C-alpha cells in the first residue's frame, strides 16, 4: 500500500474481512474463486505492511526478500490468471466462455513470464516517501507489452462476463489504473494493487445480488409447485 505500514495492515485486515464475508455469499461452487479475490488482496496488503516494517532494518534482509517475492507473486503472477479463470468458471454462455479462454491463455502466459522473471532477475524494494518502490531488472524491452497484456487479461474478462455488475468493476479497475499510471507512475505496482484491493469489495455486492436473485427464483419455483 502507498502510505504506511499501519495503513497497509488496517487496509489488509478490513479487505480480508470483506473477503471472508464475500465467500459466505456464494451459492454455487463455481463462484468460489471469484469470491476469494478480496481475501487474496487483503493478504497481499498485509504482506506489504510487513515489508514496510522490515525495510528500514538491514538485519531483516532475508525476510525482506521473501516478503518481496511473495508480494510480487500475488501482484504479478496470480492476478493475470485468477481473474480470467474466476470469470470463466461462473460464465454460462458458451460463446463468452470460448472468448474468455483466450484471455485466460494470455493471463497464464503472462504469469509464466513473470514467474521466470522472478527466478532469473532481481527485485529491490525501498521506501521512497510514502510509497514502496519496487526496482526490477526485468527486460526493459518487454515491460510495456507485458503490462498491456496484464491489463487486457485482468480487465477485459470483466467486460465480457454476463454476470451482473462485473462491468462496473471493470470500469473502476480501468480508471484506477489510468489514475495510478498518470500520478504514481514509479509506484504503479504498489498503488494500483491498493486501488484494486478496495475495488474488490464490489465482488461482495455482485455475489450478494446474485445470491438474492437465486433465492428469489428458488422461492418462485417452490410457490409454483
Residue pairs with C-beta under 8 A, 6 or more apart in sequence:
1 7
1 8
1 11
1 12
1 45
1 48
1 49
1 190
1 193
1 194
1 197
2 130
2 131
2 132
2 184
2 187
2 190
2 191
2 194
3 130
4 52
4 130
5 49
5 50
5 52
5 53
6 49
7 49
8 45
8 46
8 48
8 49
8 52
9 45
9 46
9 49
11 42
11 45
11 194
11 197
11 198
12 42
12 43
12 44
12 45
12 46
12 47
12 48
12 49
13 42
13 46
14 42
15 38
15 39
15 41
15 42
15 45
15 197
15 198
15 200
15 201
16 38
16 39
16 42
16 43
16 46
17 42
18 38
18 42
18 200
18 201
18 204
19 35
19 36
19 37
19 38
19 39
19 40
19 41
19 42
19 200
20 39
21 204
22 35
22 36
22 38
22 39
22 203
22 204
22 207
23 32
23 35
23 36
23 39
25 35
25 204
25 207
25 208
25 210
25 211
26 32
26 35
26 207
26 211
27 210
27 211
27 214
27 215
28 90
28 214
30 89
30 90
31 89
31 90
31 207
31 210
33 82
33 85
33 86
33 89
34 86
34 87
34 89
34 90
34 203
34 207
35 203
35 207
36 86
37 82
37 83
37 86
37 200
37 203
38 197
38 200
38 201
38 203
38 204
40 74
40 78
40 82
41 193
41 196
41 197
41 200
42 197
43 74
44 71
44 74
44 75
44 193
44 197
45 193
45 194
45 197
47 67
47 70
47 71
47 74
48 67
48 71
48 132
48 190
48 193
50 63
50 67
51 64
51 67
51 68
51 71
51 125
51 132
52 127
52 132
54 60
54 63
54 64
54 67
55 64
55 125
55 126
55 127
55 132
56 127
64 125
68 123
68 125
68 134
69 118
69 123
72 114
72 118
72 123
72 134
72 189
73 115
73 118
75 189
75 193
76 111
76 114
76 118
76 150
76 189
77 111
77 114
77 115
77 118
78 111
79 150
79 154
79 196
80 106
80 107
80 108
80 110
80 111
80 114
80 149
80 150
80 153
80 154
81 104
81 107
81 108
81 110
81 111
81 153
83 107
83 153
83 154
83 157
83 158
84 100
84 103
84 104
84 106
84 107
84 153
84 154
84 157
85 104
85 107
87 100
87 157
87 158
87 160
87 161
87 163
87 166
88 97
88 100
88 101
88 104
88 157
90 161
90 163
91 97
91 100
91 160
91 161
91 162
91 163
92 162
93 162
96 160
96 161
96 162
99 160
100 157
100 160
100 161
103 152
103 153
103 156
103 157
103 160
104 153
104 157
106 149
106 152
106 153
107 153
107 154
109 149
110 146
110 149
110 150
110 153
113 142
113 146
114 146
117 136
117 138
117 139
121 136
121 137
121 138
122 136
122 137
123 134
123 135
123 136
123 137
124 134
124 135
124 136
125 132
125 133
125 134
125 135
126 132
126 133
126 135
127 133
128 186
128 187
131 184
131 186
131 187
131 190
131 191
132 187
132 190
133 186
133 187
133 190
134 189
134 190
138 146
151 174
151 177
154 173
155 170
155 173
155 174
155 177
156 170
158 166
158 167
158 169
158 170
158 173
159 166
159 167
159 170
161 167
163 206
163 210
164 206
164 209
164 210
164 213
165 202
165 205
165 206
165 209
166 206
168 202
169 199
169 202
169 203
169 206
172 199
172 202
173 196
173 199
176 192
176 195
176 196
176 199
177 192
177 195
179 195
180 187
180 188
180 191
180 192
180 195
181 188
181 192
184 191
184 192
